[in-house]
Amino acid sequence: MKTILLLAGALSFTALAGCDLFDDSPCGPNQTYDLYLLGSSIVDSTTGVYYSYMDGSNRVFQWSNLVENVCTDEHVKMDCRVALLDETTTGVSARARASWLFLFEENITMSKSGSDLKGNGTVGLKQAFDKDAAWFVPTLEVFFPTKGSYGADTAFLKQNVISVEMMAKYRKF
């Protein structure tokens, strides 16, 4: 009988621990900033997260947003992905970064894996914000040699990029 009670107690403890009831973080609840755009929504300028510009002979399509009220006691974890049409798609590159306080930036290396360009990294905000509520701007960019005009570049992007995704996991202040 004691074995059954001990086993039941251990299972109860495991279940409670899995529910984050023993979270001793000084931060608030877990939060996720998730940008997932598919198809024509990739270049939807009404969202406020999309921007396009020229960088030399490259057209750059950029997605970014301001994330506020972030706890500095834990690092922000970022994952970025650009899904290409297929494994044979060439000439399309991607880069990602997080910036904060207008002076700091952490670049995230993106590399090709099958038909995806993927990257991940962590960002520490404590040095810049100390114990105050922090903010950061996650940014994902897709770029390629221009096809001659914004319209042609947009058509090329829509034809060769299936989706863009940027996820930042952090704790609320």
C-alpha positions as CSV (number, residue, x, y, z in Angstrom):
1,M,0.0,0.0,0.0
2,K,2.9,2.4,0.8
3,T,4.4,1.7,-2.6
4,I,1.1,2.7,-4.3
5,L,0.9,5.9,-2.2
6,L,4.5,6.8,-2.9
7,L,4.0,6.2,-6.6
8,A,0.8,8.3,-6.7
9,G,2.6,11.1,-4.8
10,A,5.5,11.0,-7.3
11,L,3.1,11.1,-10.2
12,S,1.2,14.1,-8.7
13,F,4.5,16.0,-8.1
14,T,5.6,15.3,-11.7
15,A,2.2,16.5,-13.0
16,L,2.4,19.7,-10.9
17,A,6.0,20.4,-11.9
18,G,5.0,20.0,-15.5
19,C,2.4,22.7,-15.1
20,D,5.0,25.4,-14.1
21,L,3.6,25.7,-10.6
22,F,7.1,25.6,-9.3
23,D,8.4,28.4,-11.6
24,D,10.7,30.5,-9.5
25,S,11.5,33.0,-12.2
26,P,11.3,36.7,-11.1
27,C,9.7,37.4,-14.5
28,G,6.1,37.3,-15.5
29,P,4.4,34.7,-17.7
30,N,5.8,33.2,-20.8
31,Q,5.0,35.2,-24.0
32,T,5.5,34.5,-27.7
33,Y,5.7,37.0,-30.5
34,D,4.8,35.0,-33.6
35,L,4.8,36.4,-37.1
36,Y,3.7,33.9,-39.7
37,L,2.8,35.1,-43.2
38,L,1.8,32.9,-46.0
39,G,1.2,33.5,-49.7
40,S,0.1,37.0,-50.7
41,S,0.0,38.2,-47.0
42,I,3.8,38.1,-47.2
43,V,3.8,41.6,-48.9
44,D,0.7,43.0,-47.1
45,S,1.6,46.6,-46.3
46,T,-1.4,47.1,-44.1
47,T,0.0,45.0,-41.2
48,G,2.6,47.6,-40.2
49,V,5.3,44.9,-40.1
50,Y,6.3,44.9,-43.8
51,Y,8.8,47.2,-45.5
52,S,10.8,47.0,-48.8
53,Y,14.0,48.8,-49.8
54,M,17.0,48.6,-52.2
55,D,20.4,47.7,-50.8
56,G,22.8,48.2,-53.7
57,S,21.5,45.9,-56.5
58,N,19.5,43.8,-54.0
59,R,15.8,44.1,-53.3
60,V,15.2,43.6,-49.6
61,F,11.8,42.6,-48.1
62,Q,11.7,43.2,-44.4
63,W,9.4,42.2,-41.6
64,S,9.8,43.6,-38.1
65,N,7.8,44.7,-35.1
66,L,8.3,46.3,-31.7
67,V,8.0,43.9,-28.7
68,E,7.6,45.7,-25.4
69,N,7.3,44.9,-21.7
70,V,10.0,42.2,-21.7
71,C,11.7,40.9,-18.6
72,T,15.5,41.1,-18.7
73,D,16.2,38.3,-16.3
74,E,15.8,35.7,-19.0
75,H,17.2,35.7,-22.6
76,V,14.8,36.1,-25.6
77,K,14.9,33.0,-27.8
78,M,14.4,33.6,-31.5
79,D,13.6,31.2,-34.3
80,C,13.3,32.4,-37.9
81,R,12.3,30.5,-41.1
82,V,11.8,31.3,-44.7
83,A,10.1,28.5,-46.7
84,L,11.2,28.5,-50.3
85,L,9.3,27.0,-53.2
86,D,11.5,23.9,-53.3
87,E,15.0,22.7,-52.8
88,T,16.1,24.0,-56.2
89,T,15.2,27.6,-55.5
90,T,18.4,29.7,-55.8
91,G,19.3,33.4,-55.5
92,V,17.2,34.0,-52.5
93,S,18.9,34.8,-49.2
94,A,17.7,35.7,-45.7
95,R,19.0,37.3,-42.5
96,A,17.5,38.0,-39.1
97,R,18.4,40.1,-36.1
98,A,17.1,41.6,-32.9
99,S,17.9,45.2,-32.0
100,W,17.2,47.2,-28.9
101,L,17.9,50.7,-27.5
102,F,18.9,51.8,-31.0
103,L,22.5,50.9,-30.4
104,F,22.5,47.1,-29.8
105,E,21.9,44.3,-32.3
106,E,22.2,40.5,-32.3
107,N,22.5,38.9,-35.7
108,I,21.0,35.5,-36.3
109,T,22.7,33.4,-39.0
110,M,20.3,31.9,-41.5
111,S,21.3,28.8,-43.4
112,K,19.7,26.6,-46.0
113,S,18.2,23.3,-44.9
114,G,16.3,21.5,-47.7
115,S,13.8,24.0,-49.0
116,D,14.0,26.3,-45.9
117,L,16.3,29.1,-44.8
118,K,16.5,28.7,-41.0
119,G,18.2,30.4,-38.0
120,N,17.9,30.7,-34.3
121,G,19.6,32.5,-31.5
122,T,19.2,34.2,-28.1
123,V,19.2,37.8,-27.1
124,G,20.2,39.2,-23.6
125,L,18.7,42.5,-22.7
126,K,19.8,42.9,-19.1
127,Q,23.0,44.8,-19.8
128,A,21.1,47.5,-21.6
129,F,17.9,47.7,-19.5
130,D,19.1,46.4,-16.1
131,K,16.0,45.8,-14.1
132,D,13.6,48.0,-16.1
133,A,11.1,46.7,-18.6
134,A,12.9,46.1,-21.9
135,W,11.9,46.2,-25.6
136,F,13.4,44.8,-28.7
137,V,12.7,44.7,-32.5
138,P,12.9,41.3,-34.1
139,T,13.6,41.6,-37.8
140,L,13.6,39.1,-40.7
141,E,14.8,40.1,-44.2
142,V,14.7,38.2,-47.5
143,F,16.8,39.6,-50.3
144,F,17.9,38.8,-53.9
145,P,19.2,40.7,-56.9
146,T,16.5,43.0,-58.2
147,K,14.5,42.0,-61.2
148,G,14.2,45.6,-62.3
149,S,11.2,47.0,-60.5
150,Y,9.3,46.7,-57.2
151,G,6.5,44.9,-59.1
152,A,8.8,42.4,-60.7
153,D,10.6,41.9,-57.4
154,T,7.3,41.3,-55.5
155,A,6.2,38.8,-58.2
156,F,9.5,37.0,-57.9
157,L,9.2,36.9,-54.1
158,K,5.6,35.5,-54.2
159,Q,6.7,32.9,-56.8
160,N,9.7,31.7,-54.8
161,V,8.9,32.2,-51.1
162,I,6.0,30.2,-49.7
163,S,6.1,31.7,-46.1
164,V,8.1,33.7,-43.6
165,E,8.0,33.0,-39.9
166,M,9.7,34.7,-37.0
167,M,9.1,33.6,-33.4
168,A,10.5,35.2,-30.2
169,K,9.9,33.6,-26.9
170,Y,10.3,35.8,-23.8
171,R,9.0,36.4,-20.3
172,K,6.8,39.4,-19.6
173,F,8.1,42.0,-17.2
